[in-house]
């Protein structure tokens, strides 16, 4: 199952909790396969819907190292309402839509005729779940109680248990752990009907029946301890105790434990060493001798000790005065290519979800879990997480289907990056098994035309391409009235299911209605950004990061063609940074010492260049070359070196990355080649949606300091490289007394989340 049907899950980290019309929604995406990064998909589809399920915008993003980032620009006249972001890969569309990423947002607009208010008085429902799904007379059983609502759940609630025939006698009382769940123990008696009565902090109450008490049966009881997972099989009135049960434990779709247990083993405690497992959800399934499922139980492995990496923040310079400069460094780590960094005004930000809660919990369940981040915080309640998992069911697969040999039907195979079929016709008929000459606009290498052959259908395939700007491709063949029909191999898949309920409702806006605190804050942030943008147009010297191209970015645009540009590239600029040309005169030695993760393997006269233990290609002025050419190459002749860690358009999907070397006298372009293409037909391929650049503000001009700055987000960078120590600089707003720093990423070697959520001290 794990190998043939990997289960991808998506987590999107957003820059804010709510927005105003005209804002940008910024996000960073992570794609996992179980409890590691996914190697299945290289493209992510992200969509923006309104509350009536109308598609407003959509983005197709490349996944480099299973990560990507992007943004949605909201219209200024967007109506105040709840909006939804959906994210998925093509592979995920083979399975239930319930496991695709879906998040709702409030978008405020004071000019809208209706306004959003919290649905605090919404009804809630209560459900009860005996441990392992069985409620057997005479067995002391743990019962989880779960609340759910279409609005906001009550913060606190409590309950008690009664015998239906004696409603005034409390058999047990309990308090909720949190908004979602509570639990209690009881030993049921046969022929009794029990009820749970729940009362919330607003005085609302509900009564629900517990399941009918079974006269005979078994109960699977599990305890997840710091060093092991213990389980017992309790039984009562089993007719035949001479046989065996079979118990299987899985993590995701992977088997990790299997045992045969005697039926008469009531007093025995069995255990699985926790040090052989990883943090995550373990599913126990108990089978009888006829392969029937008789009990199931989910638990979390070692909730007492969460195994993730915490990045080191150092060299802190803190100043909480209005619009003051603050900074800190993040220590480098060779196994972490980059991290996402966000800094917030602590008083204005509440994070409900993070990479830990998505990685270990919400990505695997379809029910709504309120404030899931609480189950993996420093002050987490492990009993609450256990009760929550008793109330959940594993829906990634069904044992009955597996035993009967029924597996998912795979209709949509993942393509590596962008792939197109191009059908070439002549006078409307397919041109079959014919050589076609292709030339890409903007190719500066002066290389020969690329020759490809159409197949029996007249199709040619362009695979594994990663590019942003639309690419114009000229084609040449000896045929009358040639035409090209573009057929994308993968594309957006319409949403079938209904959108989830929100904890907001729309009501009519009256002229004198005051804004809620959340709406006021979102609108103030939006107005500040608009005023700042107006000021910037009059102040050339204001330091607004990414407003102006850096010298290195300019050099890259001058030297490299669109085919040889990538979102995963690292640039060494020898023109503007003279210090790079110092040191080793040998280009191979220079590369080995400067590029993280790069290895030069020498075996006598043979030399290979490896990145992430995979061979990479070498290009000299965008012409693929052999390493032999670089022997003795004078580093003083180099203008720029780019290291691309993933596929790129010019590699045509045949590369695990590349070293691109640009000389000072080379890469002059090939005007003659382009002239020869004049008059030829062409087709255009649409690439990925290029994200805008987030503008982190630097107050370097006094006139800007007159603006009222009430920002929630003080800094945002979805891709901060960590191949060397990274410095983060940001300016405070007018009122922040504490700055909250959230760092998110993933360690490729250990396959662990990288996470830190702390106050800058």
FENBELKA-V339184 format. One record per pair of residues at least 4 apart in sequence whose ideal C-beta (glycine too) atoms are under 6 Angstrom apart, sorted by sequence separation. I is the first residue (numbers start at 1). J is the second residue. D is the distance in whole Angstrom. If there is no record, write none. Layout:
I,J,D / I,J,D
This chain:
1,5,5 / 19,23,4 / 49,53,6 / 50,54,5 / 74,78,5 / 88,92,5 / 149,153,5 / 177,181,6 / 200,204,5 / 261,265,6 / 287,291,5 / 288,292,5 / 353,357,5 / 355,359,6 / 357,361,5 / 358,362,5 / 415,419,4 / 454,458,5 / 455,459,5 / 467,471,6 / 509,513,6 / 515,519,4 / 549,553,4 / 556,560,6 / 560,564,5 / 573,577,5 / 591,595,6 / 625,629,5 / 644,648,5 / 647,651,6 / 651,655,4 / 722,726,6 / 732,736,5 / 33,38,4 / 63,68,5 / 130,135,4 / 162,167,5 / 177,182,6 / 224,229,5 / 250,255,6 / 251,256,5 / 319,324,4 / 344,349,4 / 357,362,6 / 358,363,5 / 375,380,6 / 401,406,4 / 425,430,6 / 426,431,5 / 477,482,6 / 515,520,4 / 549,554,5 / 560,565,6 / 584,589,4 / 602,607,5 / 610,615,6 / 611,616,5 / 619,624,5 / 620,625,4 / 662,667,5 / 699,704,6 / 747,752,5 / 19,25,6 / 32,38,6 / 49,55,6 / 50,56,6 / 147,153,6 / 176,182,4 / 199,205,4 / 288,294,5 / 454,460,5 / 536,542,6 / 574,580,5 / 584,590,5 / 647,653,6 / 699,705,6 / 720,726,5 / 31,38,5 / 33,40,6 / 61,68,4 / 223,230,5 / 249,256,5 / 319,326,6 / 362,369,6 / 424,431,5 / 574,581,6 / 601,608,5 / 608,615,6 / 609,616,5 / 617,624,6 / 618,625,6 / 746,753,6 / 747,754,6 / 47,55,6 / 48,56,5 / 92,100,6 / 174,182,6 / 198,206,5 / 249,257,4 / 285,293,6 / 286,294,5 / 318,326,6 / 452,460,5 / 536,544,6 / 572,580,6 / 592,600,5 / 647,655,6 / 746,754,6 / 48,57,4 / 61,70,5 / 222,231,5 / 286,295,4 / 600,609,6 / 745,754,4 / 106,116,5 / 131,141,6 / 160,170,4 / 161,171,4 / 174,184,4 / 197,207,5 / 248,258,5 / 317,327,5 / 362,372,5 / 375,385,5 / 439,449,5 / 15,26,4 / 47,58,5 / 59,70,5 / 130,141,5 / 131,142,4 / 161,172,5 / 221,232,5 / 285,296,5 / 361,372,6 / 599,610,4 / 744,755,6 / 88,100,4 / 172,184,5 / 195,207,6 / 196,208,5 / 247,259,5 / 316,328,5 / 437,449,4 / 438,450,5 / 588,600,5 / 645,657,5 / 14,27,5 / 46,59,5 / 130,143,5 / 160,173,5 / 220,233,6 / 284,297,5 / 598,611,6 / 644,657,5 / 743,756,4 / 87,101,4 / 172,186,6 / 195,209,6 / 246,260,6 / 247,261,6 / 315,329,4 / 437,451,6 / 597,611,6 / 644,658,5 / 12,27,5 / 13,28,5 / 29,44,5 / 45,60,6 / 57,72,5 / 128,143,6 / 129,144,5 / 159,174,6 / 218,233,6 / 219,234,5 / 257,272,5 / 283,298,6 / 313,328,5 / 314,329,5 / 357,372,4 / 556,571,6 / 597,612,6 / 715,730,4 / 742,757,5 / 86,102,5 / 194,210,4 / 244,260,5 / 245,261,5 / 357,373,5 / 435,451,5 / 436,452,5 / 643,659,6 / 714,730,5 / 12,29,5 / 44,61,5 / 128,145,6 / 158,175,5 / 218,235,4 / 281,298,6 / 282,299,5 / 314,331,6 / 741,758,6 / 85,103,5 / 244,262,6 / 435,453,6 / 555,573,6 / 642,660,4 / 11,30,5 / 44,63,5 / 127,146,5 / 157,176,5 / 281,300,6 / 282,301,5 / 311,330,5 / 312,331,4 / 352,371,5 / 353,372,6 / 354,373,5 / 357,376,5 / 552,571,6 / 696,715,6 / 740,759,6 / 741,760,5 / 84,104,5 / 216,236,6 / 243,263,5 / 353,373,6 / 356,376,4 / 434,454,5 / 555,575,6 / 607,627,5 / 641,661,5 / 10,31,5 / 42,63,5 / 126,147,6 / 192,213,6 / 216,237,3 / 280,301,6 / 352,373,6 / 552,573,4 / 738,759,5 / 739,760,4 / 82,104,5 / 83,105,5 / 215,237,6 / 241,263,5 / 279,301,6 / 351,373,6 / 432,454,6 / 640,662,4 / 694,716,5 / 711,733,5 / 8,31,6 / 9,32,5 / 124,147,5 / 125,148,6 / 190,213,6 / 241,264,4 / 279,302,6 / 431,454,6 / 639,662,5 / 710,733,6 / 44,68,5 / 48,72,5 / 83,107,5 / 277,301,5 / 432,456,6 / 709,733,4 / 8,33,6 / 124,149,4 / 188,213,4 / 190,215,5 / 551,576,4 / 639,664,5 / 709,734,5 / 153,179,4 / 432,458,5 / 637,663,5 / 6,33,5 / 122,149,5 / 279,306,6 / 365,392,6 / 430,457,6 / 431,458,5 / 637,664,6 / 38,66,5 / 80,108,5 / 122,150,5 / 233,261,6 / 274,302,5 / 279,307,5 / 430,458,3 / 37,66,4 / 78,107,6 / 80,109,4 / 122,151,2 / 163,192,6 / 164,193,4 / 251,280,5 / 8,38,5 / 51,81,5 / 424,454,6 / 51,82,5 / 164,195,5 / 235,266,6 / 251,282,6 / 441,472,4 / 8,40,6 / 31,63,6 / 80,112,4 / 119,151,3 / 120,152,5 / 234,266,6 / 699,731,5 / 50,83,6 / 79,112,5 / 161,194,6 / 162,195,5 / 249,282,6 / 250,283,5 / 440,473,6 / 6,40,5 / 118,152,6 / 424,458,6 / 697,731,6 / 31,66,5 / 49,84,4 / 80,115,6 / 146,181,5 / 161,196,6 / 249,284,5 / 423,458,5 / 438,473,6 / 439,474,5 / 80,116,6 / 423,459,5 / 30,67,6 / 48,85,6 / 145,182,5 / 159,196,5 / 160,197,6 / 232,269,5 / 248,285,5 / 438,475,6 / 421,459,5 / 422,460,5 / 617,655,5 / 29,68,5 / 47,86,5 / 144,183,5 / 159,198,4 / 230,269,5 / 231,270,5 / 247,286,5 / 436,475,6 / 437,476,4 / 619,658,6 / 421,461,6 / 616,656,6 / 28,69,5 / 46,87,5 / 143,184,6 / 157,198,6 / 230,271,5 / 245,286,6 / 246,287,5 / 436,477,5 / 616,657,4 / 617,658,5 / 618,659,5 / 619,660,5 / 620,661,5 / 621,662,6 / 420,462,5 / 614,656,4 / 616,658,6 / 621,663,6 / 45,88,6 / 142,185,6 / 157,200,4 / 228,271,4 / 229,272,5 / 587,630,5 / 419,463,5 / 26,71,5 / 140,185,6 / 156,201,4 / 228,273,6 / 590,635,6 / 621,666,4 / 154,200,4 / 155,201,6 / 228,274,5 / 243,289,5 / 587,633,5 / 611,657,5 / 621,667,4 / 24,71,5 / 25,72,4 / 140,187,5 / 154,201,5 / 227,274,6 / 417,464,5 / 418,465,5 / 41,89,4 / 416,464,4 / 417,465,6 / 431,479,6 / 587,635,6 / 595,643,5 / 24,73,5 / 417,466,5 / 41,91,5 / 585,635,6 / 23,74,5 / 40,91,5 / 137,188,6 / 22,74,6 / 137,189,6 / 21,74,6 / 135,188,6 / 137,190,4 / 426,479,4 / 427,480,6 / 22,76,4 / 426,480,6 / 427,481,5 / 581,635,6 / 21,76,6 / 581,636,6 / 426,482,6 / 21,78,4 / 425,483,5 / 564,622,5 / 424,484,6 / 422,484,5 / 423,485,4 / 422,486,6 / 574,638,5 / 575,639,5 / 574,639,6 / 220,286,5 / 420,486,6 / 421,487,4 / 573,640,6 / 128,196,6 / 420,488,6 / 572,641,4 / 419,489,4 / 571,642,5 / 126,198,5 / 569,642,5 / 570,643,5 / 415,489,5 / 12,87,6 / 220,295,4 / 222,297,5 / 224,299,5 / 415,490,5 / 569,644,5 / 135,211,5 / 137,213,5 / 224,300,6 / 10,87,5 / 218,295,6 / 220,297,5 / 222,299,5 / 568,645,5 / 135,213,6 / 136,214,5 / 137,215,6 / 141,219,6 / 226,304,5 / 566,644,5 / 568,646,5 / 303,382,4 / 126,206,5 / 139,219,5 / 8,89,6 / 136,217,4 / 559,640,6 / 126,208,5 / 128,210,6 / 303,385,5 / 566,648,4 / 8,91,6 / 134,217,5 / 136,219,5 / 8,92,5 / 134,219,5 / 300,385,6 / 555,640,6 / 563,649,4 / 564,650,4 / 132,219,6 / 563,650,4 / 18,106,4 / 19,107,5 / 20,108,5 / 21,109,4 / 132,220,4 / 12,101,6 / 299,389,6 / 10,101,4 / 298,389,4 / 469,562,6 / 298,392,6 / 139,234,5 / 564,660,6 / 139,236,6 / 138,236,5 / 136,236,5 / 559,662,5 / 293,399,5 / 559,667,5 / 283,394,5 / 291,403,6 / 444,561,4 / 443,561,6 / 442,561,4 / 442,562,5 / 440,563,6 / 596,723,4 / 546,693,4 / 546,695,6 / 544,695,5 / 545,696,5 / 543,698,4 / 543,700,4 / 542,701,5 / 134,295,6 / 539,701,5 / 132,295,4 / 132,297,5 / 535,704,6 / 447,623,6 / 531,707,6 / 445,622,4 / 445,623,5 / 466,647,5 / 466,648,6 / 467,649,4 / 464,647,5 / 465,649,5 / 524,710,5 / 525,711,6 / 525,712,6 / 464,653,2 / 180,370,5 / 463,653,5 / 179,370,5 / 486,683,6 / 484,683,4 / 474,677,5 / 177,381,5 / 183,387,4 / 476,680,6 / 178,384,6 / 181,387,5 / 474,680,5 / 177,384,4 / 181,388,5 / 474,682,5 / 473,682,6 / 472,682,5 / 473,683,6 / 472,684,5 / 470,684,5 / 471,685,5 / 470,686,5 / 153,370,5 / 34,252,4 / 468,687,5 / 467,687,4 / 468,688,5 / 468,690,4 / 444,667,6 / 446,670,3 / 444,669,4 / 446,673,6 / 417,647,6 / 439,677,5 / 35,278,6 / 144,387,4 / 35,280,5 / 146,391,4 / 144,390,4 / 144,391,4 / 2,253,4 / 1,253,4 / 2,254,4 / 131,390,5 / 129,390,5 / 129,391,5 / 334,596,6 / 420,685,6 / 98,366,4 / 65,337,6 / 28,340,4 / 94,408,6 / 94,410,5 / 94,412,6 / 93,412,5 / 90,412,5 / 91,414,5 / 90,414,5 / 11,355,6 / 11,358,4 / 150,501,4 / 152,503,5 / 151,503,5 / 9,363,3 / 349,712,6 / 348,712,5 / 345,712,6 / 344,713,6 / 343,714,4 / 343,715,4 / 41,414,5 / 40,414,6 / 42,416,5 / 342,716,5 / 42,417,5 / 323,699,5 / 341,717,5 / 340,718,5 / 341,720,5 / 338,719,5 / 339,720,5 / 323,705,5 / 338,720,6 / 338,721,5 / 339,722,6 / 119,503,5 / 338,722,6 / 119,505,5 / 336,722,5 / 341,728,6 / 343,730,5 / 116,504,5 / 345,733,6 / 7,396,5 / 333,722,5 / 355,744,5 / 117,507,6 / 332,722,5 / 345,736,4 / 114,506,5 / 332,724,5 / 346,738,4 / 332,725,5 / 114,508,6 / 115,509,4 / 331,725,6 / 346,740,4 / 359,753,5 / 114,509,6 / 113,509,6 / 329,725,5 / 330,726,5 / 343,739,6 / 344,740,5 / 356,753,6 / 104,502,5 / 106,504,6 / 329,727,5 / 343,741,5 / 355,753,5 / 356,755,6 / 90,490,5 / 93,493,5 / 97,497,5 / 328,728,6 / 342,742,5 / 355,755,6 / 327,729,5 / 341,743,5 / 5,408,6 / 62,466,5 / 326,730,6 / 339,743,5 / 340,744,5 / 325,731,6 / 339,745,4 / 323,731,6 / 324,732,5 / 336,745,5 / 108,519,4 / 336,747,5 / 322,734,4 / 335,747,5 / 335,748,6 / 108,522,5 / 335,749,4 / 84,499,5 / 108,523,6 / 336,754,6 / 82,502,4 / 82,504,6 / 311,743,5 / 58,492,6 / 309,747,5 / 318,760,6 / 309,752,5 / 311,754,6 / 308,752,5 / 308,753,4 / 309,754,5 / 311,756,5 / 53,499,6 / 310,756,5 / 45,492,5 / 308,755,5 / 18,518,6 / 20,522,5 / 19,522,6 / 20,523,5 / 23,526,5 / 18,522,5 / 22,526,6 / 64,568,4 / 20,526,4 / 64,646,5 / 71,691,5 / 70,691,4 / 71,692,5 / 69,691,6 / 62,688,5 / 61,688,6 / 60,688,6 / 60,689,6 / 59,689,4 / 69,718,4 / 26,694,6 / 28,718,4 / 16,712,6 / 16,713,6 / 15,713,5 / 15,716,5 / 37,746,6 / 36,751,4 / 13,744,6
